[in-house]
Amino acid sequence: MRFYRAKLMNHGLGTFALTLALLVFMGGCMPLRPSRSSLPNMIWPEPPAIPRIALVNMVQRPDDLGIHPGVFKQLWHGLAGRRSPEIQSPHGLTTDRAGRLYVVDKVLRQVHIFDEQGQRYQVIPESGPPLLTPIDVAIDERRGRIFVSDAADGAVRIFTMGGEAAGEIRRGLLGRPTGLAVNLATDELLIIDSEHASLLRFSLEDLQPHGMIGHQGKAAGLFNAPTAVTAGPDGLIYVVDTLNNRVQILTATGEFVRSFGAAGDAPGFFSRPKGVALDAQGNIHVVDALFDNVQVFDDKGRLLMAYGGPGHEPGHFWLPAGIASDGRGRIYVADTYNRRVQVFQFLQGGELPE
């Protein structure tokens, strides 16, 4: 009997080894996804002006950021006929201090998380109640939380950094939550309510409301279908007042400071502004979905330059939406209908990236 069991065990080990060898052989024979062609050298503004923006990457899949699954996962996906995960409809996006990129996908109804440094990719939620219409994402790094606005559900969903559900903000106050931002200067979560044309402030400590800013209107401090928000290191708040075709700058408590932009089809005007971010020098980058470009303004609202343009080639956009920046001077634009995130480098001194 012992001899028979040992024979079975040896046979099982042999079968396992043979199967493993076959998988490795098949994996070596499986066609790899063709490598993406090199990006063209694209800078803005064009010479002889000093370059300020350079295209450095386009992200559709984890491997576009050098994030590769292990060999066994690659083999398993290949045998199962599964493709590498791809962005389908990027909208809001943000980054954290560790360099992770968070991208809301309206079609997949999830958030892609690309951790380039940790060589890890995940999506949230992986299980539990699905998101209905996710719009934007914000990170509370101090407490390890991810906030995702769900417009159709009238709620902001909360997840841990590991992706587990951790509650929601609903309270009957939110009509159609869209843009999100964390104001580090005040330790608050900022929520755009597009339905009620307002900006809500919540304490990050206990998630209690701190007040509401604005309502429907065209006067200073009022909004018409606002869509996006960000906050500067000094606590100033920047609101994309979409159907008023302007960006409004407010104090941390909501007092009007200034606005810039108006409806028009010339540089410095807007057609459908959708996203806003600040670069390392405090310049204001505003995405315009119908212009298919990003216009850059100084802190007084004076136009400095623009980059992008309509199209499908690198450096061009098709109905872009969200925009975010990180501590490395990189600017990420959700190129929605081209199903990708384009990554640009802010060239502070005009020196080109290596």
Disulfide bonds with the S-S distance in Angstrom:
none
